[in-house]
Amino acid sequence: MEDYTYTTPPGYGDTFYVYAYDSTTIPLVSGSTYNNLRILINDGDFIARWWRGCDLYANISQGIQIRDYLQNPYWSANLQPFLQPSNQQSLLASTGWAVLPEKWYPDSGYIGFDLISALPNITPNVSGIGQLAFYGVRRRKGLLNDPQVYTYPSYEKVFDLQTTVTLPTGFSSASGGFLTALEVPDYDFECRRVDGFGGSTGVAATLSLTPAD
């Protein structure tokens, strides 16, 4: 198996980052198509490696076209996973799509995209709205890459943190995301797995974290 060591340009470091666009930005009208939307890049270059939004839970639109920093489209035709149902399509749409090869966007540039047949959440009293998210890294001069080497005397111990949240009235699988927060009370943690379980009146999410004591 070929060894692959990812390196950044000399003097630059990569740190994980997510750029997001939600359906309150314009706001979007359900069923409409929007061309030449954009997410501005600032405070360093951005390397996109994964995106999500055209699925039941992210709920931003039925289809999409994304462009690189030169405005070249990712695909020869619009991607419309909602209109091509299959087990494979459903799995890919629900978990996100890898960007291969990764796409570099310069500082002060933007990620351009079109949304085909928007699907914003229209249920009242629900905080989770349709959202398009790009996952990757910020690349900035004078920084170290993540993850950095932990230099303090420590050892690793598997530990779980749990929290219970109550979904708002009217929330459903088509309502988009739901934001909650879980405080890390002590020590440093590396989050390696997230599990969720619960009933119809609430959801308890289990976060499996590995702390450095």
N, C-alpha and C positions, 0 to 999 in steps of 0.2 A: 504494500500500500504506500502510495507516494506521500511523503511528509509535506505538510503545508503549514508554514508559519506566516501568519499575517503580520505585516509590518506597516507602520505609519511613516509618513515623510519625516526626515530628521528634525527634531525640535517640536514635533506636534504630538498631541495625545488625544485619544478617543474616550468619550464618556457617553454612557447610554442616555438616550433622549427620545421623546415622543412628541411629534407635532400632530395636532388634532383640529378638525373642522366640524362644527356641529350645525344642526338645522335651525338654530336661532340666529346664526350670523346674518342671514338675509332678511327674514326667515324664508325657508323653502315652502312651496305650495305643493301638496301631494299630487303626484301624477305629472308634474311639469318637468321639463328638461332644462338644465342649466349648463351653458358652455363657458369656457374660459374662466372658471373659478380658480382661486389660488390661495396657497398658504405661504406667507412671507417667511423667509429664512433670515435669522439674525443671531448675533453673538456667536459667530463661528460657522464654518461649513457644516453641511449635514449630509450623511451617507445613509440613504434609505435602504433597508434590508427586508422589510416586511410591512404589509399593510392589511387593513381590515375595514369593512364598512358595508359591503353589499351582502348582507346576510340577515337572518331573522332577528338577531339580537342587536347588532350594531345599527341596522335599520335606517341607513341614510338614503339608499336608492336601490332600484332593481338592476341598474347597469352602470358602467363607469368606463371612462378612458382616462388614463394618466399619462403625463408627458415628462420627459427628462428636462434638464436645465436648458437645452437647446430647443425645447418644444417639439422634440421627436416623440411620437406616441409609443407607449409600451407595447401595444398590440396592433396588428393590421386592421382589426375590427373591434368595436366596442365589446367589452366583456360583460355578459349578462347572465350570471349564474342562476338567477331566479327563473329564467326562461329555459334553462337546460337542466331540468331536475334529474338527478341520479344520486346514488349513494356517494360516489366520489365527489361530485360537484357539491353536494350538501356538506360533506366533511370539510372540503377545502374552504368553502364560503364561511362556515361557522368558526373555523380555527384561524383563518387568515391566509394570506397568499405571500409566499416568499418572492422577493425581488432579485431575480437572477439574470444577468449579473447585477450586483448592487449599483445603485445610482447615486452619483455625487452631485450635490447642489451647492453652489458657492454662497458665502456670506452675502447678504443683501439681495440674493436671488429669490426664487419662489418655486414651489411645486404646483404645476398647473394641471387641471383636471376638468372633465365634464361629468355631470351626473345625469343619468338617463332615467326618467320616470322616478322622481323623488318619492321617498317614503318617510317623511318626518313623522314623529309621534304627535298625534293630535288629541290624545287622551288628556283631559284636564287633571291637574293636581298630581302629575307624575314628573319627577325630576329627571328621569332617564330619557334623553332625546336622541334622535338619530345622530350618529357620529361617524366620521371618517378619520382613521388614525394611521399615521406613518411612524413605524418604529425603526430606530437605527442608532447612530451615534453622532454627537457633535465632535468636530475635529478642530481643536484650537491650539494655538502656539503656546509653548511654555508649560503645558500640562502633562501629567502622567496618564498612561492608559488605565482604564478600569479593566479588571479589578486590580487594585494596588496591593503590593505585598504587605501583609500585616506584620508589623515589627515588634509589637508588644508581646510579652510572655503570655501565652494563652493555650487553650486546648479546645477542641470542638466537642460539643455534646448535642445530640438530637433532642429537639424540644418543640412542642406544639403550642401555639397560641390560638384561642378560640374567641369568636365574637358572634352574637346573635343580633340580627336586624329584622325589623318588621317592614314588609313591603307596603307602599302607600296604596290607598284605595284606587282601584281602576288599573293597577299595574298588571301587565301580562307579558308573555314571551315576545310580543311585538312592540313593547314599549321602549326598547333601547336599553342602555345600561342603567345601573343603579349605584350611586356613589356612597361608600361607607368608609370609615377610617378605623384602624386598629393601632393603638399606641404600643410601641415597643418600650417597656418600662425600664429595662436595664440591659447592660451588655450590648455588644454588637451582633448583628444577625445577617445571615445569608439566606434569603428566601429561595427555596429550591422546589417547593411544591405547594399548590393551592387546591384544596378539596372543598366541596360544598354539599350540604344535605339539609333537608327540612321538609315541612309540610306546607299545606295550602295557606296557612295564616302567617307564616314566617319562615325565614331561611337562616340556618346556622352555618356559617362558613368556617372551616378548619384550615388554618394556615400552618403548614409544616415548615419550621425554620430551624436553621442550624446556627446557634450562637457561638461566638468566640468569647469564652469566659475570661 
